[in-house]
Amino acid sequence: MQDLHKPKSEFDERASAEMDRHLETPDWSQREKLALSCRILAIEEHGSGIAGQVTGRGQASGTMWTARFGLGLDEITASDFLLVDDDLNVLEGEGMPNPSNRFHLWIYRQRPDVQSIMHTHPPYISALSMLGVPLKVSHMDTSMFYEDCAHLPTWPGPPIGDEEGEIISKAIGNKRSILLAHHGQLCACSTVEEAAVLSLHIERAARLQLLAMSAGTIQDLDPEHARAAHDYRLKPKPLGATFHYYARQALRIDPNCLK
């Protein structure tokens, strides 16, 4: 009798090839994707007044794109992004950058692989940050954080100086995300899409963790399966399609965010 159980790697290769052929996304500019990220995170309740930042590495060394200060995530458009240098001086655009963006510059300096950073204070991540415990990954949907989420257990104060930049950039190390005690979350990723999707899902991971902690003891994932799921959930094509799905929601609410 023919063996009906093919190796999982064979199905993985087939799925990846089909994703490459079929999962197309619009050719948005960097600033358009940053603006869409703001709106996506606003819909998912990441807004906290005018706190939080969504940034992207600039083309020239030592520069980054950041939204002008004074706007909430739900109202930022592509034209609201400023190009700043490594001392937050505005090179392009009008307005002032958020002074708390300084620690992003430290991460960009330390991590040449990082192209986008998103830092927000959503409710469940903020609640988890108050408990002094790291993010506990114990579900397939949050496996992209398995062994890939750092924890800063102490709060260095408002991140407006170089001290906080040094502390946070060292704490995140080579990981994609970090839970900041008494503060919020930060994702530092290789694309805007990855940073947005991980920022969205880390809040869901925190919510699941708090729900599970209220009911019992969270069980560990099998490391082998968890690592495989981590890599699968971070495949660029489905991750880009996920970003596009949430972007469509944002554009239905306000198509002018791309202006």
C-alpha positions in Angstrom: 0.0 0.0 0.0 1.3 3.4 -0.9 2.5 5.5 2.0 0.0 8.4 2.2 2.1 10.4 4.7 4.4 12.6 2.8 7.0 14.6 4.9 5.7 17.9 6.1 8.7 19.7 4.5 7.3 18.7 1.1 4.0 20.4 1.8 5.9 23.4 3.2 7.9 23.8 0.0 4.7 23.5 -2.1 2.8 26.0 -0.1 5.7 28.5 -0.2 6.0 28.2 -4.0 2.2 28.8 -4.3 2.4 31.8 -2.0 5.1 33.3 -4.1 2.9 33.0 -7.2 -0.5 34.0 -5.8 0.0 36.4 -2.8 0.5 39.8 -4.5 0.4 43.1 -2.5 0.2 46.7 -3.7 3.5 48.6 -4.4 3.0 51.1 -1.6 5.9 53.5 -0.8 7.6 53.3 2.6 5.7 56.4 3.9 2.4 54.9 2.7 3.1 51.7 4.5 4.1 53.5 7.7 0.8 55.5 7.5 -1.2 52.4 7.0 0.6 50.8 9.9 -0.5 53.7 12.1 -4.1 53.2 11.0 -4.0 49.4 11.5 -2.7 49.8 15.0 -5.2 52.5 15.8 -8.1 50.1 14.8 -6.5 47.5 17.0 -6.6 49.9 20.0 -2.9 50.7 20.1 -3.6 54.4 20.4 -2.7 56.1 23.6 -3.3 59.8 23.0 -0.2 61.0 21.1 2.1 58.4 22.6 3.8 55.7 20.6 5.9 55.9 17.5 6.0 54.3 14.0 9.3 54.8 12.2 11.2 53.6 9.2 14.9 53.8 8.3 15.8 56.5 5.9 17.7 56.0 2.7 20.7 58.0 3.8 22.8 56.7 6.7 21.7 58.0 10.1 18.2 59.1 9.0 14.7 57.8 9.7 11.1 58.7 8.9 8.8 59.5 11.8 5.4 61.1 12.1 5.3 64.7 13.2 4.5 65.1 16.9 1.0 65.9 18.1 -0.9 63.4 16.1 -2.7 60.2 17.1 -2.2 57.0 15.2 -5.8 57.3 13.9 -5.1 60.5 12.0 -1.6 60.2 10.7 -1.3 60.3 6.9 1.7 59.5 4.6 2.4 63.3 4.2 2.8 63.6 8.0 6.1 61.8 8.1 9.3 63.7 8.6 12.8 62.7 7.6 15.1 63.4 10.6 18.8 62.9 11.2 20.5 61.1 14.1 19.8 64.0 16.4 16.1 64.4 15.5 16.8 67.5 13.3 14.2 67.7 10.5 15.6 67.2 7.1 12.4 67.0 5.1 8.8 67.9 6.0 7.3 70.4 8.5 6.7 70.1 12.2 8.6 68.5 15.1 9.4 64.9 15.7 8.4 63.1 18.9 11.3 63.7 21.4 10.7 60.1 22.6 11.9 58.8 19.2 15.5 59.2 20.2 15.8 55.6 21.4 14.7 54.4 17.9 17.9 55.9 16.6 19.9 53.8 19.0 18.3 50.6 17.7 18.8 51.5 14.1 22.5 52.1 14.8 23.0 48.8 16.6 20.8 46.7 14.2 21.6 47.2 10.5 19.0 44.5 9.8 16.2 46.7 11.2 14.2 48.8 8.7 11.2 49.7 10.8 10.4 50.1 14.5 7.0 50.4 16.1 6.4 51.2 19.7 3.0 51.4 21.3 1.2 51.2 24.7 -1.9 49.0 24.0 -4.0 47.9 27.0 -3.1 44.2 27.3 0.6 44.6 26.7 0.6 47.6 29.2 -1.2 45.4 31.8 1.2 42.6 31.3 4.1 45.0 31.6 2.9 45.9 35.1 3.3 42.4 36.4 7.0 42.0 35.9 6.8 38.8 33.9 8.0 38.2 30.3 5.8 37.3 27.4 4.8 33.7 27.5 4.4 32.1 24.1 2.1 29.1 24.3 -0.2 29.3 21.2 0.3 28.7 17.5 -1.0 32.2 16.6 1.7 33.9 18.7 4.5 31.5 17.8 6.3 34.3 15.9 7.5 35.5 19.3 8.9 32.1 20.4 12.5 32.8 21.6 12.2 36.1 19.8 10.8 38.5 22.4 13.1 40.1 24.9 12.1 41.5 28.3 13.3 44.7 30.0 12.3 44.1 33.6 13.0 47.6 34.9 11.6 50.9 33.7 14.3 53.5 32.9 11.8 56.4 32.8 10.5 58.4 29.8 12.7 57.5 26.8 13.8 61.0 25.8 17.5 60.7 26.4 20.5 58.7 25.3 20.4 56.6 28.5 17.1 55.0 27.6 18.3 54.5 24.0 21.4 52.6 25.3 19.3 50.5 27.7 16.6 49.5 25.3 18.9 48.8 22.4 21.0 46.5 24.5 17.9 44.8 26.0 16.3 43.9 22.7 19.6 42.4 21.5 19.1 40.6 18.2 15.4 39.8 18.8 12.5 41.2 16.8 10.4 42.4 19.8 10.6 43.4 23.4 8.2 43.8 26.4 9.1 46.9 28.2 8.3 46.8 32.0 5.7 49.5 33.1 5.7 50.8 29.5 4.6 48.9 26.4 5.9 46.9 23.4 8.4 47.5 20.7 9.0 45.6 17.4 12.1 46.1 15.4 11.9 44.3 12.1 13.3 43.9 8.6 10.2 45.4 6.9 7.4 47.8 7.7 4.9 44.9 7.2 6.7 42.7 9.6 6.9 45.4 12.3 3.2 46.2 12.0 2.0 42.6 12.0 4.2 41.7 15.0 3.0 44.8 16.9 -0.6 43.8 16.3 0.0 40.2 17.4 2.0 40.9 20.4 -1.0 42.7 21.9 -3.1 39.6 21.2 -0.4 37.5 22.7 -0.6 39.5 25.9 -4.3 39.3 26.0 -4.2 35.5 25.6 -1.5 35.3 28.3 -3.6 37.3 30.8 -6.7 35.2 30.1 -4.8 32.0 30.5 -3.0 33.2 33.7 -6.4 34.0 35.2 -7.6 30.4 34.5 -4.6 28.3 35.4 -1.0 27.4 34.6 0.2 28.1 31.1 1.7 25.0 29.5 5.0 25.1 27.5 5.1 24.6 23.7 7.2 21.7 22.3 10.4 23.6 21.3 10.8 21.8 18.0 7.3 22.6 16.9 7.4 26.1 18.3 10.6 27.0 16.4 9.1 25.6 13.2 5.9 27.6 13.7 7.9 30.7 14.5 9.6 30.5 11.1 6.4 29.6 9.3 4.5 32.5 10.7 7.3 34.9 9.6 7.4 33.9 5.9 7.4 37.2 4.0 4.6 36.4 1.5 1.8 35.4 4.0 3.0 38.1 6.4 2.7 40.6 3.6 -0.8 39.3 2.8 -1.7 39.7 6.4 -0.6 43.3 6.4 -2.6 43.9 3.2 -5.7 42.4 4.8 -5.5 44.8 7.7 -4.6 47.7 5.4 -7.8 47.1 3.4 -9.7 47.5 6.6 -7.9 50.8 7.3 -8.5 52.1 3.7 -12.2 51.3 3.9 -12.4 53.6 7.0 -10.2 56.4 5.5 -8.7 56.1 2.0 -7.2 59.5 2.4 -4.5 58.2 4.8 -2.3 57.6 1.8 -2.3 61.2 0.7 
